[in-house]
Amino acid sequence: MSSFFKYKKYKNLQNKYISDDLGKYSYAELVKETSRLKRLKLSKGLVLNITNNSFNYLLGYIFFIENKFPQILLDNDINEANLNRIIERYEPEYFYLPTSIKIKLNKKYRVYSNSTYFLYWKKVKKTQINKNLCLLLPTSGSTGEQKFAKISFQNLKNNTKNISKYLKINSKDTTITTLQPSYSYGMSILNTHIDNASGIILTNFTIVQKKFWDIYKSNRITNFNGVPITYEILEKLGFKILNNKYLKFLTSAGGSINLNLTKKIINYSEKRRIDYYYMYGQTEASPRIAYIKYPREKKHIGSIGRSIPEGKMYISSNEIIYEGKNIFGGYSELKKDLKFFMLSKKLNTGDLGYENSQGYFFLTGRKKRIIKIFSYRYNLDDIENILNKNKISCKIIGKNDKLYVFSKNSLSEKEIYHLLFKEMKLPKDKIIVKKINKFPLTKNGKVSYVKLETYVK
């Protein structure tokens, strides 16, 4: 069976490294440890994998992909109630967990361990799982009610290959993590660098911590990647903090960056003679769809660019449609949904836009009530339902990565902040609560969200 990732084809793997906050490991050690797992001869089954930026997480993730074990990827800070709901709905056979995660599992069924992760097996009723299924990726940053996108091995391999192609990633590159591996963009960065036996600096420190920049400066980082909030923080820190003689390019994805900040990033890139790639995608596309390369294409500033290699974009009824081999196989909410995998040829992105005369695409809005905050998608109707279940009569709109809660209750703002943070980890500074006596209605008697938007400056 051929290997999913091609890093094993490279020579001198003992001299190519992955490091984390605890140590430094060669790709040769990665091969050795995944081989140790393979010798266990585990039967195929669904794996619940709790992610973090560590070597031990990565070796488990790679082993499961290369040996055709489907995985549910979940963030390390998922709350206990949401985690238990997902376990109940999907009944995983395996649990690959950091030692810090407490789930009641019988120790006698611990089949593997290393310094920071345990692998447990649990006897469950066998359910048919489609052979194409590789990953279940969360589509929302909201609650345990979320749907998962079903990603196939072909989806992942195709997108990894094509991202590597346009970014020109090779074995001499080194990246540093700024995102969680359960997030599709963070996952894709790891995939492209693993595939090319590139250097990977895994860290759980953040860019607002001095330790992160100490690590950054002590390694030959060739590319830096982030979501919009990452670049907003960099603007405050000063882009010169990125300066090093090895840096070749920057990337951003996960939402739009305002025009003024985009100009500043392009200006920095020009001065340092490096590239800046603004990228557009969706989890359902495994996840990359399009990109634009600055400063070369700066006359098209504000565009999401053009399709990635082997993909195709076009407009139908004002909506952006994408075609490619990286389109997911549908959503799942329960384990029984894993029996099926739709081989889709096109993806209706839900984004409204247009194509200019030179083939560059621009976004103009969304068809559905979805907002991105810190690059996570939140369904505004789902948030309303959660608040309504807690006896908060409200309507919600999203604008400029802010959540506006129009409430008829006398409930204090602090209680709304607390509830939204508890349920969805939404920070206070992204929530604006407005008291309202009655909701504006359309002629049909439905709540007019368009009218509510006029109440927001």
RATAFEN-V599574 format. One line per field, one symbol per residue. phi: phi as a letter, one per 30 degrees, with the letter a starting at -180 (. if undefined). burial: # if it has 16 or more other ideal C-beta (glycine too) atoms within 10 Angstrom, else .. Layout:
# RATAFEN-V599574
phi=???
burial=???
This chain:
# RATAFEN-V599574
phi=.dddccdddddhddccbbbbdclbbdddddddddddddddhdddadcccdcadbddddddededddcicdbccbddcedddddddddddchddbbcbddddcbdbdddcdcaabdbbccccbdbddbdbedddcbccdcbcdbddddcddccddeddddddddedddhdbdcdbcbdbbddddeddddddedddechddbcdbcdcdcceeedddeddbddcbbbacededdddeddjddddeadcdcacbbajkdceeddedddddddddchbcbccbcabedcibccbabccdecddcejddjbddeicbbacbhicdcbbldcddcjcbbbdddddcbdddcbbddicdaacddciccbdblcdcdbbcbhicdbdddddedddddcicdabbbbahhcccccccdcedeeddeddddddbhddedccbcbdbdaddcdddicdcdddddddcd
burial=...####.....#..#####....#.#.###.##..#....#..######################..########.#...##..##.#########...#..........#...#######......##.###############.######.##########..#.#.#.###############################.#.#....#..##..#.###########..#....#..#....###########....#.###.##..#.######################.##.#..######..#.#......#.#########.#..#.##..#.....#.#.###......##.#.....############.###.##....#.#####..#.#####...#....##.##..####...##.#.....#.........#..#.....
